[in-house]
């Protein structure tokens, strides 16, 4: 599949992805990409976020490829039962441990725990060994339960602009390979 043959949904996490974030940069470069906008970026409510996700997927005219970062991942996972088989694949980056009782702010726990059933579409999950929001072994375990191709990003923090991942060319190359296999 080529990018122009898909509706690419950019699904940011808590507080959205700013202009320097790799998701924002990819959205600007991919002609068929659009952001799943949320009413409250800093006060996420699982039911509201997943409803908006379902709406965005079901509005798509082409097969959907999800590009989710952080809290965008559990948003997509919890919404997928209502996707009407429109999702061709998902690219997950930096899944947070939403079952961790120490997560802050605490209301992010309402997005957990993750379902552990295999996902009905191909996925790639990329995680860092130094992500402050999820221990590496938990990310690996979640990806294995989903049947997701798991990629070790090494010492990469939360894989966002704060950790130096603005353009993130390595991620772009992995995403291009993933798309070509769909």
Phi, psi and omega per residue, in radians:
X1 nan 2.497 3.056
X2 -1.810 2.706 -3.114
X3 -0.955 -0.668 -3.102
X4 -1.217 -0.201 3.134
X5 -1.654 0.015 -3.071
X6 -2.248 2.688 2.894
X7 -1.618 1.959 -3.102
X8 -1.650 2.040 -3.124
X9 -1.760 2.042 3.087
X10 -1.513 2.105 -3.070
X11 -2.097 1.610 3.137
X12 -1.238 2.959 3.100
X13 -1.764 -2.775 -3.119
X14 -0.871 2.245 -3.135
X15 1.232 0.169 3.070
X16 1.290 3.034 3.102
X17 -1.895 2.089 -3.105
X18 -1.210 3.132 -3.045
X19 -1.116 -0.442 3.139
X20 -1.567 -0.148 -3.119
X21 -1.192 2.538 3.139
X22 -1.002 -0.596 3.130
X23 -1.094 -0.752 3.135
X24 -1.140 -0.695 3.123
X25 -1.150 -0.738 3.120
X26 -1.133 -0.723 3.137
X27 -1.024 -0.716 -3.138
X28 -1.165 -0.516 -3.086
X29 -1.597 -0.431 -3.085
X30 -1.688 1.991 -3.012
X31 -1.093 -0.443 -3.116
X32 -1.775 0.204 -3.128
X33 -1.576 2.463 3.012
X34 -2.536 2.629 -3.098
X35 -1.498 2.441 2.979
X36 -1.446 1.824 -3.086
X37 -1.420 2.462 3.094
X38 -2.009 2.572 3.136
X39 -1.187 -0.659 -3.082
X40 -2.226 1.665 -3.132
X41 -1.267 -0.550 -3.075
X42 -1.714 -0.068 3.066
X43 -2.350 1.191 -3.058
X44 -1.177 2.364 3.050
X45 -2.050 2.095 -3.036
X46 -0.900 -0.832 -3.107
X47 -1.070 -0.700 -3.141
X48 -1.213 -0.784 -3.111
X49 -1.140 -0.760 -3.124
X50 -1.210 -0.622 3.099
X51 -1.090 -0.726 3.118
X52 -1.155 -0.630 3.112
X53 -1.136 -0.817 3.129
X54 -1.051 -0.762 3.129
X55 -1.042 -0.793 -3.133
X56 -1.111 -0.747 3.122
X57 -1.126 -0.812 -3.060
X58 -1.279 -0.272 3.029
X59 -1.388 -0.307 -3.049
X60 -1.102 2.523 3.122
X61 -1.775 -0.325 3.120
X62 -2.043 3.012 3.027
X63 -0.991 2.500 -3.070
X64 -1.697 2.390 2.959
X65 -2.110 2.115 -3.107
X66 -1.586 2.351 3.035
X67 -2.141 1.681 -3.019
X68 -1.943 2.447 3.077
X69 -2.128 2.382 3.007
X70 0.915 -2.136 -3.065
X71 -1.109 -0.261 3.032
X72 -1.125 -0.443 -3.127
X73 -1.209 -0.978 3.103
X74 -1.098 -0.480 3.064
X75 -1.045 -0.869 -3.141
X76 -1.148 -0.746 -3.096
X77 -1.096 -0.779 -3.117
X78 -1.280 -0.334 -3.130
X79 -1.584 -0.258 -2.905
X80 -1.116 -0.369 3.131
X81 -1.094 -0.377 -3.098
X82 -1.866 0.344 -3.072
X83 -1.451 -0.121 3.107
X84 0.939 0.711 3.078
X85 0.992 0.501 -3.120
X86 -1.603 -0.189 -3.063
X87 -1.577 2.158 3.110
X88 -1.526 -0.480 -3.129
X89 -3.126 2.950 3.136
X90 -2.473 2.467 -3.130
X91 -2.029 1.868 -3.049
X92 -1.853 2.270 -3.116
X93 -2.232 2.182 3.066
X94 1.088 1.079 3.116
X95 -1.128 2.305 3.090
X96 -1.453 2.695 3.069
X97 -1.494 1.495 -3.071
X98 -1.347 -0.004 3.047
X99 -1.711 -0.043 -3.111
X100 -1.325 2.059 -3.121
X101 -1.148 -0.214 3.122
X102 -1.628 0.029 -3.133
X103 -1.074 2.481 3.109
X104 -2.260 2.451 -0.154
X105 -1.153 2.659 -3.007
X106 -1.042 -0.532 -3.099
X107 -1.155 -0.198 3.062
X108 -1.174 -0.364 3.085
X109 -1.112 -0.361 3.126
X110 -1.152 -0.230 3.088
X111 -1.526 -0.029 -3.131
X112 -2.021 3.063 -0.174
X113 -1.327 2.914 3.074
X114 -1.238 2.463 2.919
X115 -1.101 2.572 -3.075
X116 -1.952 0.230 3.106
X117 -1.346 2.617 3.053
X118 -1.018 2.470 -3.110
X119 -1.391 2.585 -3.056
X120 -1.463 0.181 3.120
X121 -2.550 2.767 -3.133
X122 -1.138 2.485 3.120
X123 -2.458 2.709 2.957
X124 -2.137 2.364 3.050
X125 -2.129 2.156 3.137
X126 -1.963 2.248 -3.125
X127 -2.394 2.653 3.140
X128 -1.744 2.604 3.070
X129 -1.321 -0.206 -3.107
X130 -2.186 0.536 3.110
X131 -1.297 2.106 -3.128
X132 -1.200 -0.206 -3.084
X133 -1.813 0.004 3.113
X134 -2.901 2.117 3.030
X135 -1.064 2.489 -3.081
X136 -0.972 -0.746 -3.098
X137 -1.137 -0.529 3.099
X138 -1.233 -0.768 3.105
X139 -1.059 -0.745 3.122
X140 -1.084 -0.760 -3.132
X141 -1.125 -0.753 3.136
X142 -1.104 -0.816 -3.133
X143 -1.068 -0.706 3.124
X144 -1.104 -0.741 3.131
X145 -1.075 -0.636 -3.128
X146 -1.365 -0.271 -3.032
X147 1.359 0.454 -3.086
X148 -1.524 2.488 2.984
X149 -1.168 2.142 -3.056
X150 -1.813 2.260 -3.140
X151 -2.110 2.219 3.117
X152 -1.461 1.986 3.139
X153 -1.498 0.012 -3.136
X154 1.260 -2.558 -3.115
X155 -1.482 1.464 -3.004
X156 -2.195 0.196 -3.131
X157 1.043 -2.444 -3.097
X158 -1.600 0.177 3.118
X159 0.913 1.012 3.118
X160 -2.457 -3.042 -3.103
X161 -1.145 -0.553 3.099
X162 -1.098 -0.561 -3.133
X163 -1.611 0.193 3.079
X164 1.557 0.284 -3.122
X165 -1.849 1.169 3.050
X166 -1.329 -1.430 3.137
X167 -1.195 -0.618 3.130
X168 0.807 1.172 -3.119
X169 -1.098 -0.571 3.115
X170 -1.081 -0.738 3.104
X171 -1.137 -0.698 3.122
X172 -1.069 -0.690 3.115
X173 -1.166 -0.740 3.114
X174 -1.120 -0.713 3.126
X175 -1.105 -0.735 3.130
X176 -1.080 -0.726 3.090
X177 -1.112 -0.759 3.133
X178 -1.042 -0.842 3.132
X179 -1.023 -0.717 -3.088
X180 -1.141 -0.363 -3.132
X181 -1.609 -0.130 -3.130
X182 -1.441 nan nan
